[in-house]
Amino acid sequence: MRHHLATFVLGGAALVAAVACSSNGGSGASSGSDGGSDSSGDSSSGGGTSITGTYGTATVQPIVTSYWIGIPDDPSESGGGPYLYFFSEAVTCEQISTKGWAATLPTGTQTLEVIVGTKTVGMTVMDSVNAAPNGLEVNYLTAPSTSETRAHSGSVTLTSYVSDTSVTGTITDVTWPAGGTINGTFSAVYCPTGVEL
């Protein structure tokens, strides 16, 4: 097993993480308080993501894993902006690389989907009817259900965007039709093979 040091820049601070790789080029887990990803995007930590509030009446559990997927169904739907997924359980990039992955997550895993209609740092996008350039779509579900609940208001602002690497930002006053609001900050790493729900 080889170990490599990788440097990640998140929110202006550098993080050095040891990345373990098997001798056949496979990937291992990344370590570090702010998370990270190896070159294949096989691991991520929710470190740097703090979202609080409720999904309806369910309290948001701490985020364990945060990804920006590389293979959305229709990239133009968001004007090229990132498709983000946040999980309350440890999830690998490989686990979200096959269509229908939501049904395979551990029971009770909370999943937040955030489709951001911009790559522009500092631009706030508001909730829209559907994902759109300069718009925002936010959904949540709890495994093993694959039925999403869509937010009806709120906004997201990107604070950093590094193409095919990482994205950070803020979530403000995202509310759900049956009640509940979430707020927080996020840091997601790129999962090149990740697909939409």
BATOR-149812 format. One record per residue (C-alpha): residue number from 1; x, y, z. Coordinates in steps of 0.1 Angstrom, whole numbers, padded with zeros to 4 digits. Each point is the difference from the previous one (the first is absolute). Layout:
<rec><seq>NUM</seq><xx>X</xx><yy>Y</yy><zz>Z</zz></rec>
...
***
This chain:
<rec><seq>1</seq><xx>0000</xx><yy>0000</yy><zz>0000</zz></rec>
<rec><seq>2</seq><xx>0014</xx><yy>0034</yy><zz>-0010</zz></rec>
<rec><seq>3</seq><xx>-0008</xx><yy>0033</yy><zz>0018</zz></rec>
<rec><seq>4</seq><xx>0000</xx><yy>0033</yy><zz>-0018</zz></rec>
<rec><seq>5</seq><xx>-0003</xx><yy>0035</yy><zz>0014</zz></rec>
<rec><seq>6</seq><xx>-0026</xx><yy>0022</yy><zz>-0017</zz></rec>
<rec><seq>7</seq><xx>-0007</xx><yy>0036</yy><zz>0006</zz></rec>
<rec><seq>8</seq><xx>-0035</xx><yy>0014</yy><zz>-0002</zz></rec>
<rec><seq>9</seq><xx>-0011</xx><yy>0036</yy><zz>0003</zz></rec>
<rec><seq>10</seq><xx>-0033</xx><yy>0005</yy><zz>0016</zz></rec>
<rec><seq>11</seq><xx>-0013</xx><yy>0034</yy><zz>0010</zz></rec>
<rec><seq>12</seq><xx>0035</xx><yy>0015</yy><zz>-0004</zz></rec>
<rec><seq>13</seq><xx>0017</xx><yy>-0025</yy><zz>0024</zz></rec>
<rec><seq>14</seq><xx>0023</xx><yy>-0027</yy><zz>-0012</zz></rec>
<rec><seq>15</seq><xx>-0005</xx><yy>-0035</yy><zz>0013</zz></rec>
<rec><seq>16</seq><xx>0025</xx><yy>-0028</yy><zz>-0004</zz></rec>
<rec><seq>17</seq><xx>-0015</xx><yy>-0034</yy><zz>-0001</zz></rec>
<rec><seq>18</seq><xx>0016</xx><yy>-0035</yy><zz>-0001</zz></rec>
<rec><seq>19</seq><xx>-0016</xx><yy>-0020</yy><zz>-0028</zz></rec>
<rec><seq>20</seq><xx>0004</xx><yy>-0038</yy><zz>0001</zz></rec>
<rec><seq>21</seq><xx>0001</xx><yy>-0018</yy><zz>-0033</zz></rec>
<rec><seq>22</seq><xx>0003</xx><yy>-0037</yy><zz>-0006</zz></rec>
<rec><seq>23</seq><xx>0028</xx><yy>-0013</yy><zz>-0022</zz></rec>
<rec><seq>24</seq><xx>-0024</xx><yy>-0005</yy><zz>-0029</zz></rec>
<rec><seq>25</seq><xx>-0009</xx><yy>0037</yy><zz>-0001</zz></rec>
<rec><seq>26</seq><xx>-0033</xx><yy>-0004</yy><zz>0019</zz></rec>
<rec><seq>27</seq><xx>-0009</xx><yy>0026</yy><zz>0025</zz></rec>
<rec><seq>28</seq><xx>-0003</xx><yy>0001</yy><zz>0038</zz></rec>
<rec><seq>29</seq><xx>-0015</xx><yy>0024</yy><zz>0024</zz></rec>
<rec><seq>30</seq><xx>0011</xx><yy>0036</yy><zz>0003</zz></rec>
<rec><seq>31</seq><xx>0007</xx><yy>0014</yy><zz>0035</zz></rec>
<rec><seq>32</seq><xx>-0002</xx><yy>0035</yy><zz>0013</zz></rec>
<rec><seq>33</seq><xx>-0024</xx><yy>0021</yy><zz>0018</zz></rec>
<rec><seq>34</seq><xx>-0013</xx><yy>0018</yy><zz>-0031</zz></rec>
<rec><seq>35</seq><xx>-0003</xx><yy>-0031</yy><zz>-0021</zz></rec>
<rec><seq>36</seq><xx>0014</xx><yy>-0006</yy><zz>-0034</zz></rec>
<rec><seq>37</seq><xx>0000</xx><yy>-0022</yy><zz>-0030</zz></rec>
<rec><seq>38</seq><xx>0026</xx><yy>-0021</yy><zz>-0018</zz></rec>
<rec><seq>39</seq><xx>0004</xx><yy>0003</yy><zz>-0038</zz></rec>
<rec><seq>40</seq><xx>-0029</xx><yy>-0024</yy><zz>-0006</zz></rec>
<rec><seq>41</seq><xx>-0023</xx><yy>0017</yy><zz>0024</zz></rec>
<rec><seq>42</seq><xx>-0005</xx><yy>-0031</yy><zz>0021</zz></rec>
<rec><seq>43</seq><xx>-0002</xx><yy>0016</yy><zz>0034</zz></rec>
<rec><seq>44</seq><xx>-0013</xx><yy>0031</yy><zz>0017</zz></rec>
<rec><seq>45</seq><xx>-0006</xx><yy>0014</yy><zz>0034</zz></rec>
<rec><seq>46</seq><xx>-0028</xx><yy>0023</yy><zz>0010</zz></rec>
<rec><seq>47</seq><xx>0025</xx><yy>0021</yy><zz>0018</zz></rec>
<rec><seq>48</seq><xx>-0005</xx><yy>0036</yy><zz>-0009</zz></rec>
<rec><seq>49</seq><xx>-0038</xx><yy>-0006</yy><zz>-0005</zz></rec>
<rec><seq>50</seq><xx>-0023</xx><yy>0011</yy><zz>0028</zz></rec>
<rec><seq>51</seq><xx>-0037</xx><yy>0000</yy><zz>-0008</zz></rec>
<rec><seq>52</seq><xx>-0026</xx><yy>0005</yy><zz>0028</zz></rec>
<rec><seq>53</seq><xx>-0037</xx><yy>0001</yy><zz>0002</zz></rec>
<rec><seq>54</seq><xx>-0028</xx><yy>-0025</yy><zz>-0009</zz></rec>
<rec><seq>55</seq><xx>-0012</xx><yy>-0018</yy><zz>-0031</zz></rec>
<rec><seq>56</seq><xx>-0037</xx><yy>0004</yy><zz>0009</zz></rec>
<rec><seq>57</seq><xx>-0001</xx><yy>-0013</yy><zz>0035</zz></rec>
<rec><seq>58</seq><xx>0032</xx><yy>-0021</yy><zz>-0002</zz></rec>
<rec><seq>59</seq><xx>0031</xx><yy>0016</yy><zz>0015</zz></rec>
<rec><seq>60</seq><xx>0029</xx><yy>0002</yy><zz>-0025</zz></rec>
<rec><seq>61</seq><xx>0027</xx><yy>-0024</yy><zz>0011</zz></rec>
<rec><seq>62</seq><xx>0037</xx><yy>0009</yy><zz>-0002</zz></rec>
<rec><seq>63</seq><xx>0014</xx><yy>-0001</yy><zz>-0036</zz></rec>
<rec><seq>64</seq><xx>0025</xx><yy>-0028</yy><zz>-0003</zz></rec>
<rec><seq>65</seq><xx>0006</xx><yy>0000</yy><zz>-0038</zz></rec>
<rec><seq>66</seq><xx>-0002</xx><yy>0028</yy><zz>-0026</zz></rec>
<rec><seq>67</seq><xx>0004</xx><yy>-0004</yy><zz>-0037</zz></rec>
<rec><seq>68</seq><xx>-0002</xx><yy>0020</yy><zz>-0033</zz></rec>
<rec><seq>69</seq><xx>-0010</xx><yy>-0026</yy><zz>-0026</zz></rec>
<rec><seq>70</seq><xx>0016</xx><yy>0000</yy><zz>-0035</zz></rec>
<rec><seq>71</seq><xx>-0027</xx><yy>-0016</yy><zz>-0020</zz></rec>
<rec><seq>72</seq><xx>-0034</xx><yy>0018</yy><zz>0004</zz></rec>
<rec><seq>73</seq><xx>-0028</xx><yy>-0012</yy><zz>-0023</zz></rec>
<rec><seq>74</seq><xx>0000</xx><yy>0034</yy><zz>-0018</zz></rec>
<rec><seq>75</seq><xx>0029</xx><yy>0024</yy><zz>0009</zz></rec>
<rec><seq>76</seq><xx>-0017</xx><yy>0028</yy><zz>-0019</zz></rec>
<rec><seq>77</seq><xx>-0029</xx><yy>-0001</yy><zz>0024</zz></rec>
<rec><seq>78</seq><xx>0021</xx><yy>0019</yy><zz>0025</zz></rec>
<rec><seq>79</seq><xx>0019</xx><yy>0021</yy><zz>-0025</zz></rec>
<rec><seq>80</seq><xx>0031</xx><yy>-0021</yy><zz>0009</zz></rec>
<rec><seq>81</seq><xx>-0003</xx><yy>0007</yy><zz>0037</zz></rec>
<rec><seq>82</seq><xx>0007</xx><yy>-0028</yy><zz>0025</zz></rec>
<rec><seq>83</seq><xx>-0023</xx><yy>-0028</yy><zz>0010</zz></rec>
<rec><seq>84</seq><xx>0007</xx><yy>-0007</yy><zz>0037</zz></rec>
<rec><seq>85</seq><xx>-0009</xx><yy>-0028</yy><zz>0024</zz></rec>
<rec><seq>86</seq><xx>0003</xx><yy>0000</yy><zz>0037</zz></rec>
<rec><seq>87</seq><xx>-0004</xx><yy>-0032</yy><zz>0021</zz></rec>
<rec><seq>88</seq><xx>-0005</xx><yy>-0008</yy><zz>0037</zz></rec>
<rec><seq>89</seq><xx>0020</xx><yy>-0032</yy><zz>-0004</zz></rec>
<rec><seq>90</seq><xx>0034</xx><yy>-0010</yy><zz>-0015</zz></rec>
<rec><seq>91</seq><xx>-0005</xx><yy>-0004</yy><zz>-0038</zz></rec>
<rec><seq>92</seq><xx>0027</xx><yy>-0006</yy><zz>-0026</zz></rec>
<rec><seq>93</seq><xx>0001</xx><yy>0015</yy><zz>-0034</zz></rec>
<rec><seq>94</seq><xx>-0003</xx><yy>-0035</yy><zz>-0014</zz></rec>
<rec><seq>95</seq><xx>-0033</xx><yy>-0005</yy><zz>0018</zz></rec>
<rec><seq>96</seq><xx>-0016</xx><yy>0030</yy><zz>-0018</zz></rec>
<rec><seq>97</seq><xx>0014</xx><yy>-0009</yy><zz>-0034</zz></rec>
<rec><seq>98</seq><xx>-0029</xx><yy>-0023</yy><zz>-0011</zz></rec>
<rec><seq>99</seq><xx>-0036</xx><yy>0012</yy><zz>-0008</zz></rec>
<rec><seq>100</seq><xx>-0024</xx><yy>-0008</yy><zz>0028</zz></rec>
<rec><seq>101</seq><xx>0026</xx><yy>0003</yy><zz>0028</zz></rec>
<rec><seq>102</seq><xx>-0024</xx><yy>0016</yy><zz>0025</zz></rec>
<rec><seq>103</seq><xx>-0017</xx><yy>-0033</yy><zz>0006</zz></rec>
<rec><seq>104</seq><xx>0033</xx><yy>-0017</yy><zz>0009</zz></rec>
<rec><seq>105</seq><xx>0010</xx><yy>0025</yy><zz>0028</zz></rec>
<rec><seq>106</seq><xx>-0002</xx><yy>-0012</yy><zz>0036</zz></rec>
<rec><seq>107</seq><xx>-0036</xx><yy>0004</yy><zz>0014</zz></rec>
<rec><seq>108</seq><xx>-0005</xx><yy>0034</yy><zz>0016</zz></rec>
<rec><seq>109</seq><xx>0027</xx><yy>0018</yy><zz>-0020</zz></rec>
<rec><seq>110</seq><xx>-0011</xx><yy>0036</yy><zz>-0006</zz></rec>
<rec><seq>111</seq><xx>0010</xx><yy>0012</yy><zz>-0034</zz></rec>
<rec><seq>112</seq><xx>-0001</xx><yy>0037</yy><zz>-0011</zz></rec>
<rec><seq>113</seq><xx>0002</xx><yy>0008</yy><zz>-0037</zz></rec>
<rec><seq>114</seq><xx>0009</xx><yy>0036</yy><zz>-0009</zz></rec>
<rec><seq>115</seq><xx>0001</xx><yy>0009</yy><zz>-0037</zz></rec>
<rec><seq>116</seq><xx>0017</xx><yy>0034</yy><zz>-0003</zz></rec>
<rec><seq>117</seq><xx>-0006</xx><yy>0020</yy><zz>-0032</zz></rec>
<rec><seq>118</seq><xx>0033</xx><yy>0019</yy><zz>0000</zz></rec>
<rec><seq>119</seq><xx>0037</xx><yy>-0005</yy><zz>0002</zz></rec>
<rec><seq>120</seq><xx>0005</xx><yy>0037</yy><zz>0009</zz></rec>
<rec><seq>121</seq><xx>0015</xx><yy>0005</yy><zz>0035</zz></rec>
<rec><seq>122</seq><xx>-0020</xx><yy>0026</yy><zz>0020</zz></rec>
<rec><seq>123</seq><xx>-0031</xx><yy>-0002</yy><zz>-0021</zz></rec>
<rec><seq>124</seq><xx>-0032</xx><yy>-0010</yy><zz>0019</zz></rec>
<rec><seq>125</seq><xx>-0024</xx><yy>-0023</yy><zz>-0018</zz></rec>
<rec><seq>126</seq><xx>-0036</xx><yy>-0002</yy><zz>0013</zz></rec>
<rec><seq>127</seq><xx>-0023</xx><yy>-0031</yy><zz>0001</zz></rec>
<rec><seq>128</seq><xx>-0018</xx><yy>-0004</yy><zz>-0034</zz></rec>
<rec><seq>129</seq><xx>-0027</xx><yy>-0023</yy><zz>-0012</zz></rec>
<rec><seq>130</seq><xx>0026</xx><yy>-0024</yy><zz>-0015</zz></rec>
<rec><seq>131</seq><xx>0038</xx><yy>0000</yy><zz>-0003</zz></rec>
<rec><seq>132</seq><xx>0010</xx><yy>0028</yy><zz>-0024</zz></rec>
<rec><seq>133</seq><xx>0028</xx><yy>0023</yy><zz>-0009</zz></rec>
<rec><seq>134</seq><xx>0001</xx><yy>0027</yy><zz>0027</zz></rec>
<rec><seq>135</seq><xx>-0025</xx><yy>-0021</yy><zz>0020</zz></rec>
<rec><seq>136</seq><xx>0001</xx><yy>-0025</yy><zz>0028</zz></rec>
<rec><seq>137</seq><xx>-0017</xx><yy>-0034</yy><zz>0006</zz></rec>
<rec><seq>138</seq><xx>0003</xx><yy>-0016</yy><zz>0035</zz></rec>
<rec><seq>139</seq><xx>-0014</xx><yy>-0034</yy><zz>0009</zz></rec>
<rec><seq>140</seq><xx>0003</xx><yy>-0025</yy><zz>0029</zz></rec>
<rec><seq>141</seq><xx>-0008</xx><yy>-0036</yy><zz>0006</zz></rec>
<rec><seq>142</seq><xx>0006</xx><yy>-0026</yy><zz>0026</zz></rec>
<rec><seq>143</seq><xx>0012</xx><yy>-0035</yy><zz>-0011</zz></rec>
<rec><seq>144</seq><xx>-0013</xx><yy>-0025</yy><zz>-0010</zz></rec>
<rec><seq>145</seq><xx>-0026</xx><yy>0023</yy><zz>-0015</zz></rec>
<rec><seq>146</seq><xx>0008</xx><yy>0014</yy><zz>-0034</zz></rec>
<rec><seq>147</seq><xx>-0028</xx><yy>0026</yy><zz>0001</zz></rec>
<rec><seq>148</seq><xx>0013</xx><yy>0035</yy><zz>0003</zz></rec>
<rec><seq>149</seq><xx>-0015</xx><yy>0030</yy><zz>0017</zz></rec>
<rec><seq>150</seq><xx>0007</xx><yy>0033</yy><zz>-0017</zz></rec>
<rec><seq>151</seq><xx>0006</xx><yy>0032</yy><zz>0018</zz></rec>
<rec><seq>152</seq><xx>-0021</xx><yy>0030</yy><zz>-0009</zz></rec>
<rec><seq>153</seq><xx>0022</xx><yy>0029</yy><zz>0011</zz></rec>
<rec><seq>154</seq><xx>0036</xx><yy>0008</yy><zz>0009</zz></rec>
<rec><seq>155</seq><xx>0033</xx><yy>0009</yy><zz>-0015</zz></rec>
<rec><seq>156</seq><xx>0036</xx><yy>-0012</yy><zz>-0005</zz></rec>
<rec><seq>157</seq><xx>0031</xx><yy>0021</yy><zz>-0005</zz></rec>
<rec><seq>158</seq><xx>0033</xx><yy>-0016</yy><zz>-0012</zz></rec>
<rec><seq>159</seq><xx>0031</xx><yy>0012</yy><zz>0020</zz></rec>
<rec><seq>160</seq><xx>0025</xx><yy>-0020</yy><zz>-0021</zz></rec>
<rec><seq>161</seq><xx>-0001</xx><yy>-0020</yy><zz>-0032</zz></rec>
<rec><seq>162</seq><xx>0030</xx><yy>-0020</yy><zz>-0013</zz></rec>
<rec><seq>163</seq><xx>-0010</xx><yy>-0018</yy><zz>-0032</zz></rec>
<rec><seq>164</seq><xx>-0001</xx><yy>-0038</yy><zz>0004</zz></rec>
<rec><seq>165</seq><xx>0015</xx><yy>0002</yy><zz>0035</zz></rec>
<rec><seq>166</seq><xx>-0021</xx><yy>0017</yy><zz>0027</zz></rec>
<rec><seq>167</seq><xx>-0028</xx><yy>0025</yy><zz>0007</zz></rec>
<rec><seq>168</seq><xx>-0010</xx><yy>0018</yy><zz>0032</zz></rec>
<rec><seq>169</seq><xx>-0029</xx><yy>0023</yy><zz>0009</zz></rec>
<rec><seq>170</seq><xx>-0029</xx><yy>0009</yy><zz>0022</zz></rec>
<rec><seq>171</seq><xx>-0036</xx><yy>-0012</yy><zz>0002</zz></rec>
<rec><seq>172</seq><xx>-0024</xx><yy>0026</yy><zz>0013</zz></rec>
<rec><seq>173</seq><xx>-0036</xx><yy>-0004</yy><zz>0011</zz></rec>
<rec><seq>174</seq><xx>-0009</xx><yy>-0031</yy><zz>-0021</zz></rec>
<rec><seq>175</seq><xx>-0035</xx><yy>-0009</yy><zz>0010</zz></rec>
<rec><seq>176</seq><xx>-0022</xx><yy>-0030</yy><zz>-0007</zz></rec>
<rec><seq>177</seq><xx>-0037</xx><yy>-0001</yy><zz>-0008</zz></rec>
<rec><seq>178</seq><xx>-0009</xx><yy>-0020</yy><zz>0032</zz></rec>
<rec><seq>179</seq><xx>0021</xx><yy>0023</yy><zz>0021</zz></rec>
<rec><seq>180</seq><xx>0036</xx><yy>0001</yy><zz>0011</zz></rec>
<rec><seq>181</seq><xx>0029</xx><yy>0021</yy><zz>-0011</zz></rec>
<rec><seq>182</seq><xx>0037</xx><yy>-0007</yy><zz>-0005</zz></rec>
<rec><seq>183</seq><xx>0030</xx><yy>0024</yy><zz>0001</zz></rec>
<rec><seq>184</seq><xx>0038</xx><yy>-0006</yy><zz>0000</zz></rec>
<rec><seq>185</seq><xx>0032</xx><yy>-0002</yy><zz>-0019</zz></rec>
<rec><seq>186</seq><xx>0014</xx><yy>-0027</yy><zz>-0022</zz></rec>
<rec><seq>187</seq><xx>0032</xx><yy>-0014</yy><zz>-0015</zz></rec>
<rec><seq>188</seq><xx>-0004</xx><yy>-0027</yy><zz>-0027</zz></rec>
<rec><seq>189</seq><xx>0027</xx><yy>-0019</yy><zz>-0019</zz></rec>
<rec><seq>190</seq><xx>-0003</xx><yy>-0011</yy><zz>-0036</zz></rec>
<rec><seq>191</seq><xx>-0012</xx><yy>-0036</yy><zz>-0007</zz></rec>
<rec><seq>192</seq><xx>0007</xx><yy>-0003</yy><zz>-0037</zz></rec>
<rec><seq>193</seq><xx>-0021</xx><yy>-0032</yy><zz>-0005</zz></rec>
<rec><seq>194</seq><xx>-0029</xx><yy>0011</yy><zz>0023</zz></rec>
<rec><seq>195</seq><xx>-0035</xx><yy>0000</yy><zz>-0016</zz></rec>
<rec><seq>196</seq><xx>-0033</xx><yy>0016</yy><zz>0009</zz></rec>
<rec><seq>197</seq><xx>-0026</xx><yy>-0019</yy><zz>0020</zz></rec>
***
